[in-house]
Amino acid sequence: MQIKVGDIITATVSGIQPYGAFVNIAEGITGLIHISEISEGFVRDVHQFVEVNDKVTVKVIDFDAKTNQARLSLKALKSSPRRERHNIRGMKSESFKLGFTSLAEALPIWVEEKMKEIEGEGQ
């Protein structure tokens, strides 16, 4: 099995430690989902998210071909407000130049979006 950075794969949790979860990807290929890559929020206990023998879908964030070990992420596959903030009306952050003028133009949009979000939570 060829593994490369960016791949989305399914693995089986083989062990859990306070710092993360170990997984088996394929024969002779293992990986670690570090506690910081399990969720956007604070993770007190890895067991709250995965258990031994769980099948998990993860993203490969690093792979060492010499040792056949991968660094994996669960949170990279989930949508989050932090990750979505870079996208303002379809403009990616690389193409959106910030400054006082652009902030003044974007503020009404942000306020409107937040008001809609707040109104939606109240229902």
Secondary structure as UniProt FT lines:
FT   TURN            5..6
FT   STRAND          8..17
FT   TURN            18..19
FT   STRAND          20..26
FT   TURN            27..28
FT   STRAND          29..34
FT   HELIX           35..37
FT   HELIX           46..48
FT   TURN            52..53
FT   STRAND          55..64
FT   TURN            65..68
FT   STRAND          69..73
FT   HELIX           75..77
FT   HELIX           81..84
FT   TURN            85..86
FT   TURN            89..90
FT   TURN            93..95
FT   HELIX           100..121
//
